[in-house]
Structure formats: C-alpha cells, structure tokens
Amino acid sequence: MTAPIRVATRGSALARWQAELVVARLGVPAELVIVTTTGDRDRTSAIHAIGGTGVFVKEVQEAVRRGDADVAVHSAKDLPALTPDDLVIGAVPERADARDALVGSTLADLPDAGTVGTGSVRRRAQLAAIRPDLRFAELRGNVPTRVERAADFDAVVLAVAALERLALADRIAEVLPTTLMLPMVGQGALAVECRADDETTRAHLTAIDDGAVHRALDAERGFLAELGGGCTMPCGAHATETSDGGICVEALLASVDGSRVLRTRHSDADGAAAGRAAARHILDDLGGAELLAKEESR
C-alpha cells in the first residue's frame, strides 16, 4: 500500500481549507501535518515587527525540508520573493478572486476621518491615496476574528478569496476593483511546494498545476524579487494571461502615506520577465529607487 502524501499547513481554518482543497485535487491518499508558525504564535504585533514576509511560511517549509512532510500548502501572498534552492513550487492550482474587499462600509459611505482596520501597509497607502482623510488602526488575527472586529472600526479590509473560502462573502460591503486597489503579490493563489529532488511528489503536483496561473504568479513574484525581496514598502501586483498567451502584469510601489503611488503595466511572453521589467520601470523611470531610498532612510 502506498504511503499517504503528508501535507504541511498552518492550523487556521483558512489554511486547513486550502490544504484540503489541494488534497482533493491530488486525488491520492494524504494526511495533514499541522505546523505552528511565527505569525501564528504572535497575533498582536505588526507583521513587519516580527519578521515581515515569511512569518507564516518558514516553519511550514522547514517541515518539508526536514522530511516531516512531502508538500507544503501556502497562501501564495505569504511567500518570500525567492524560493529556497532545495524547494520548488510544484503546483499553483486555479486562482480565486485576487481583489480586496471592505467589510463594514463601502468606500463612499466611510465618514470623514473614518478609521479603517488593517495591518497592511499596501492597503493603507492605496486607501490613503484615494481618501487622504482616512485614519488607520492595526488589525491582526485570523479571518473570522478580523470580520467580527469590523464593529470596532468604520470598516476593515480583507481579501475576497479568504472571505469566500470561509463562507463569509455575505459580510462584504464592497469589492475594490484593481484599478483602485492592486492586491498583494500572489493574493488569491495557492502555492504548493515540495523538495526539488522529490520527483515522485513533483509528478503528482504537476497534474494539478494551472499553467496560466503559475506564470501569472511568476510575474508577480518576479516583480517583488526585482524590487527587492525584503521590501517592506507598500507594493502590489496583479498579473493575468493575455489573449495571445502572454502575461500582463500591473504593479505599483507607493510611499507609506500614500502621497506617491508609482504604477505601471508590462507584458511579456515570459511571466517572470514581465514582472522584472515592471519593477525596473518603476525603479529606474518613475522614481521608485529614490522613493525606496527616502523611505528606508527614515
């Protein structure tokens, strides 16, 4: 009898839902390996204060690297821009809605100087660019907790995909179009990692990979990597397949207060190349390098 594939995941309701979706897609015997991450242990500090990008994935990756699990299922937005050399993203299944949503109020109905709960500098900067009057308050916790805490603010911002996956879409007051709010790199997508030398598992994952979505994710991650994988500045990207089979990526870099928003679009047959070109345009031609240097010197 073939041993079940061991699937490492965080223990939150959303993470387990996502892991179980991957298990169902694989269609082979599998078991979940629940891992507690740095981000799970500290649910009150701002993400940047406890390590920034990667606080929800490092321990899950380590379970695979140690051999305690065969694959790791991540929310792609939680991944650092670069994958460790001994791991590979073997599958990116179909993508859910990548957009952000307001819970508690629509944008137009937010009062003057209203307070929005979100721990994301990307969301804060883009909302501030649209509504400079708004105030922001730190918000952490799992998705149901943040939804319930909407009552403590005038509105909170969450990913549409997370709300839909947990049957909380009825709490959405407004879905924000990407023309107003570019999502985080990888938002709405799942990334399934395995060891680079595990050919058997890689073959299983290839069967559930959506090539177009994978290349779109490559574009968004290429943008983030070229921007600087450890970038803590407000940034976002969203890539889609073009009619001729290429990839078009929209990307932005903003000041923390939203007073400057640098936005561009680039297409290429190669997803990662499209993302890198978008980053170079922002950095070299739109003043992004200067903006980064100014913000990071504060």
C-alpha positions as CSV (number, residue, x, y, z in Angstrom):
1,M,0.0,0.0,0.0
2,T,1.4,3.4,-1.0
3,A,2.1,5.7,1.9
4,P,-0.1,8.9,2.0
5,I,1.3,12.2,0.9
6,R,2.0,14.3,4.0
7,V,0.7,17.9,3.5
8,A,2.2,20.6,5.8
9,T,-0.1,23.5,6.6
10,R,-0.8,26.1,9.2
11,G,-3.7,25.2,11.5
12,S,-6.1,28.1,10.9
13,A,-9.5,27.4,9.4
14,L,-8.4,29.1,6.1
15,A,-5.1,27.3,5.9
16,R,-6.8,23.9,6.5
17,W,-9.5,24.7,3.9
18,Q,-6.8,25.4,1.4
19,A,-4.8,22.3,2.2
20,E,-7.9,20.1,2.0
21,L,-8.6,21.7,-1.4
22,V,-5.2,20.6,-2.6
23,V,-5.7,17.1,-1.2
24,A,-9.0,16.8,-3.1
25,R,-7.3,18.0,-6.3
26,L,-4.5,15.4,-5.9
27,G,-6.9,12.6,-5.5
28,V,-4.4,10.4,-3.7
29,P,-4.2,9.3,-0.1
30,A,-3.0,12.2,2.0
31,E,-2.8,13.4,5.6
32,L,-2.4,16.9,7.0
33,V,0.7,17.9,9.1
34,I,-0.3,20.9,11.2
35,V,2.6,23.4,11.8
36,T,2.6,26.5,14.0
37,T,4.4,29.5,12.5
38,T,5.9,32.6,14.0
39,G,2.9,34.6,12.7
40,D,0.5,32.2,14.5
41,R,2.3,32.5,17.8
42,D,2.2,36.3,17.8
43,R,-1.2,37.5,16.7
44,T,-0.9,41.1,18.1
45,S,2.4,42.6,16.8
46,A,2.6,44.2,13.4
47,I,3.8,41.8,10.7
48,H,6.9,43.9,10.0
49,A,7.8,43.9,13.7
50,I,8.1,40.1,13.9
51,G,10.0,39.4,10.7
52,G,7.8,40.7,7.8
53,T,7.4,38.5,4.7
54,G,7.8,34.8,5.5
55,V,6.4,34.8,9.1
56,F,3.6,32.4,8.0
57,V,5.7,30.1,5.9
58,K,9.2,29.4,7.2
59,E,8.2,26.7,9.7
60,V,5.9,25.0,7.1
61,Q,8.8,25.0,4.6
62,E,11.1,23.5,7.2
63,A,8.7,20.6,7.8
64,V,9.2,19.7,4.2
65,R,12.9,20.3,4.1
66,R,13.4,18.1,7.2
67,G,11.3,15.3,5.7
68,D,8.4,15.6,8.2
69,A,6.1,16.4,5.2
70,D,6.2,15.9,1.5
71,V,4.5,19.1,0.4
72,A,3.6,22.5,1.9
73,V,0.5,24.4,1.0
74,H,0.8,28.2,1.3
75,S,-1.3,31.3,0.6
76,A,1.0,32.5,-2.2
77,K,0.9,36.0,-0.9
78,D,2.7,34.9,2.3
79,L,5.7,33.6,0.4
80,P,9.0,35.5,0.2
81,A,10.0,36.5,-3.3
82,L,12.7,33.8,-3.6
83,T,12.2,30.1,-3.1
84,P,14.9,28.2,-1.3
85,D,17.2,26.2,-3.6
86,D,16.1,22.9,-2.2
87,L,12.4,23.5,-2.7
88,V,10.2,24.1,-5.7
89,I,6.7,25.4,-6.3
90,G,5.4,22.3,-7.9
91,A,1.8,23.5,-8.4
92,V,-0.3,26.6,-8.5
93,P,-3.9,25.5,-8.8
94,E,-6.8,27.6,-10.1
95,R,-6.9,31.1,-8.5
96,A,-9.7,32.6,-6.5
97,D,-10.7,36.3,-6.7
98,A,-7.5,38.3,-6.1
99,R,-9.2,41.5,-5.1
100,D,-9.6,43.2,-1.7
101,A,-12.9,44.0,0.0
102,L,-14.3,46.3,2.6
103,V,-16.3,44.9,5.4
104,G,-18.4,47.2,7.5
105,S,-18.9,50.0,5.0
106,T,-18.4,50.9,1.3
107,L,-15.7,53.4,0.5
108,A,-18.2,56.1,-0.4
109,D,-20.0,55.7,2.9
110,L,-17.0,55.9,5.1
111,P,-17.3,59.0,7.2
112,D,-14.8,61.9,7.1
113,A,-11.7,60.9,9.0
114,G,-13.2,57.4,9.4
115,T,-11.0,54.6,10.8
116,V,-10.1,51.6,8.7
117,G,-8.7,48.5,10.4
118,T,-5.8,46.8,8.5
119,G,-2.3,45.7,9.2
120,S,-1.3,46.0,5.6
121,V,0.9,49.0,4.6
122,R,-0.1,48.3,1.0
123,R,-3.8,48.6,1.7
124,R,-3.3,51.7,3.9
125,A,-1.2,53.5,1.2
126,Q,-3.7,52.9,-1.6
127,L,-6.7,53.8,0.5
128,A,-4.9,57.0,1.7
129,A,-4.2,57.9,-1.9
130,I,-7.9,57.8,-2.6
131,R,-9.1,59.2,0.7
132,P,-6.4,61.2,2.5
133,D,-8.8,61.9,5.3
134,L,-8.9,58.3,6.4
135,R,-7.2,57.0,9.6
136,F,-5.8,53.6,10.1
137,A,-5.6,51.2,13.0
138,E,-3.6,48.0,13.4
139,L,-5.6,44.8,12.9
140,R,-4.3,41.2,13.3
141,G,-5.9,37.8,13.9
142,N,-7.5,35.1,11.8
143,V,-10.1,36.0,9.2
144,P,-13.2,35.4,11.3
145,T,-11.7,37.5,14.1
146,R,-11.0,40.4,11.8
147,V,-14.5,40.2,10.3
148,E,-16.0,40.4,13.8
149,R,-13.8,43.3,14.7
150,A,-15.2,45.3,11.9
151,A,-17.7,46.6,14.5
152,D,-14.7,48.3,16.3
153,F,-13.9,50.4,13.2
154,D,-15.7,52.1,10.4
155,A,-14.5,49.3,8.1
156,V,-11.8,46.6,7.8
157,V,-10.1,45.3,4.6
158,L,-9.7,41.6,3.8
159,A,-9.0,39.5,0.8
160,V,-12.1,38.5,-1.2
161,A,-10.7,35.0,-1.6
162,A,-10.4,34.4,2.2
163,L,-13.9,35.6,2.8
164,E,-15.3,33.4,0.0
165,R,-13.4,30.3,1.2
166,L,-14.7,30.6,4.7
167,A,-18.3,31.3,3.6
168,L,-18.1,34.9,4.8
169,A,-18.7,36.7,1.5
170,D,-22.1,37.9,2.7
171,R,-20.1,40.3,5.0
172,I,-18.6,42.1,2.1
173,A,-19.8,45.7,1.8
174,E,-17.7,46.5,-1.4
175,V,-15.2,44.7,-3.6
176,L,-12.5,47.1,-4.5
177,P,-11.5,46.9,-8.2
178,T,-7.8,46.5,-9.1
179,T,-8.0,50.0,-10.7
180,L,-8.3,51.4,-7.1
181,M,-6.5,48.7,-5.1
182,L,-3.9,46.4,-6.5
183,P,-3.6,43.2,-4.5
184,M,-0.6,41.8,-2.8
185,V,1.6,39.6,-4.9
186,G,0.1,36.1,-5.0
187,Q,-3.2,37.1,-3.4
188,G,-6.0,34.6,-4.1
189,A,-3.5,32.0,-5.3
190,L,-2.1,28.9,-3.6
191,A,1.5,27.7,-3.9
192,V,2.3,24.1,-3.3
193,E,5.9,23.4,-2.6
194,C,7.9,20.2,-2.4
195,R,11.6,19.2,-2.2
196,A,13.3,19.8,-5.5
197,D,14.7,16.3,-5.6
198,D,11.4,14.6,-4.9
199,E,10.5,13.5,-8.4
200,T,7.5,11.4,-7.4
201,T,5.8,14.2,-5.5
202,R,6.6,16.7,-8.2
203,A,4.9,14.4,-10.7
204,H,1.7,14.4,-8.5
205,L,1.8,18.2,-8.3
206,T,2.3,18.7,-12.0
207,A,-1.1,17.1,-12.5
208,I,-2.9,19.9,-10.5
209,D,-0.9,22.9,-11.8
210,D,-2.7,25.6,-13.7
211,G,0.0,26.8,-16.2
212,A,-1.5,30.2,-16.8
213,V,-2.0,31.0,-13.1
214,H,1.5,29.7,-12.4
215,R,3.0,32.0,-15.0
216,A,1.0,34.9,-13.6
217,L,2.3,34.2,-10.1
218,D,5.8,34.0,-11.6
219,A,5.3,37.5,-13.0
220,E,4.1,38.9,-9.6
221,R,7.0,37.2,-7.7
222,G,9.4,38.4,-10.4
223,F,8.3,42.0,-9.7
224,L,8.8,41.6,-6.0
225,A,12.2,39.9,-6.4
226,E,13.4,42.7,-8.7
227,L,12.0,45.4,-6.4
228,G,14.0,43.8,-3.5
229,G,12.6,40.6,-2.0
230,G,12.7,42.1,1.5
231,C,10.9,45.2,0.5
232,T,8.6,46.5,3.3
233,M,7.3,49.4,1.3
234,P,3.7,49.4,0.1
235,C,3.7,47.4,-3.2
236,G,1.4,45.2,-5.1
237,A,1.0,43.4,-8.4
238,H,-1.6,41.5,-10.4
239,A,-0.9,39.5,-13.5
240,T,-3.3,37.9,-16.0
241,E,-2.9,35.9,-19.2
242,T,-3.3,37.9,-22.4
243,S,-5.2,36.9,-25.5
244,D,-2.1,35.8,-27.2
245,G,-1.0,33.6,-24.3
246,G,1.5,36.1,-22.8
247,I,1.3,37.6,-19.3
248,C,0.4,41.2,-18.5
249,V,1.4,42.5,-15.0
250,E,0.1,45.6,-13.3
251,A,2.4,46.7,-10.5
252,L,2.8,49.6,-8.0
253,L,5.1,51.0,-5.4
254,A,3.9,53.7,-3.0
255,S,5.0,55.9,-0.2
256,V,3.8,54.7,3.2
257,D,1.4,57.7,3.5
258,G,0.0,57.2,0.0
259,S,1.1,60.6,-1.2
260,R,3.1,59.0,-4.1
261,V,1.8,56.0,-6.0
262,L,4.0,54.7,-8.8
263,R,2.1,52.4,-11.1
264,T,2.9,50.6,-14.3
265,R,1.9,47.8,-16.7
266,H,4.1,45.4,-18.7
267,S,3.5,42.4,-20.9
268,D,5.8,39.6,-22.0
269,A,5.6,36.0,-23.2
270,D,7.6,35.1,-20.1
271,G,5.9,35.8,-16.8
272,A,8.9,36.4,-14.6
273,A,10.4,38.7,-17.3
274,A,7.2,40.8,-17.3
275,G,7.4,41.2,-13.6
276,R,11.1,42.1,-13.6
277,A,10.5,44.7,-16.4
278,A,7.7,46.3,-14.4
279,A,9.9,46.7,-11.4
280,R,12.7,48.2,-13.4
281,H,10.4,50.7,-15.0
282,I,9.1,51.8,-11.6
283,L,12.6,51.9,-10.1
284,D,14.6,53.4,-13.0
285,D,12.0,55.6,-14.8
286,L,9.3,56.5,-12.3
287,G,11.4,57.5,-9.4
288,G,11.0,54.3,-7.4
289,A,14.6,53.9,-6.4
290,E,14.6,57.4,-5.0
291,L,11.4,56.7,-3.1
292,L,12.8,53.5,-1.6
293,A,15.9,55.2,-0.5
294,K,14.0,58.1,1.0
295,E,11.5,55.9,2.9
296,E,14.1,53.4,4.1
297,S,16.4,56.1,5.5
298,R,13.7,57.3,7.9
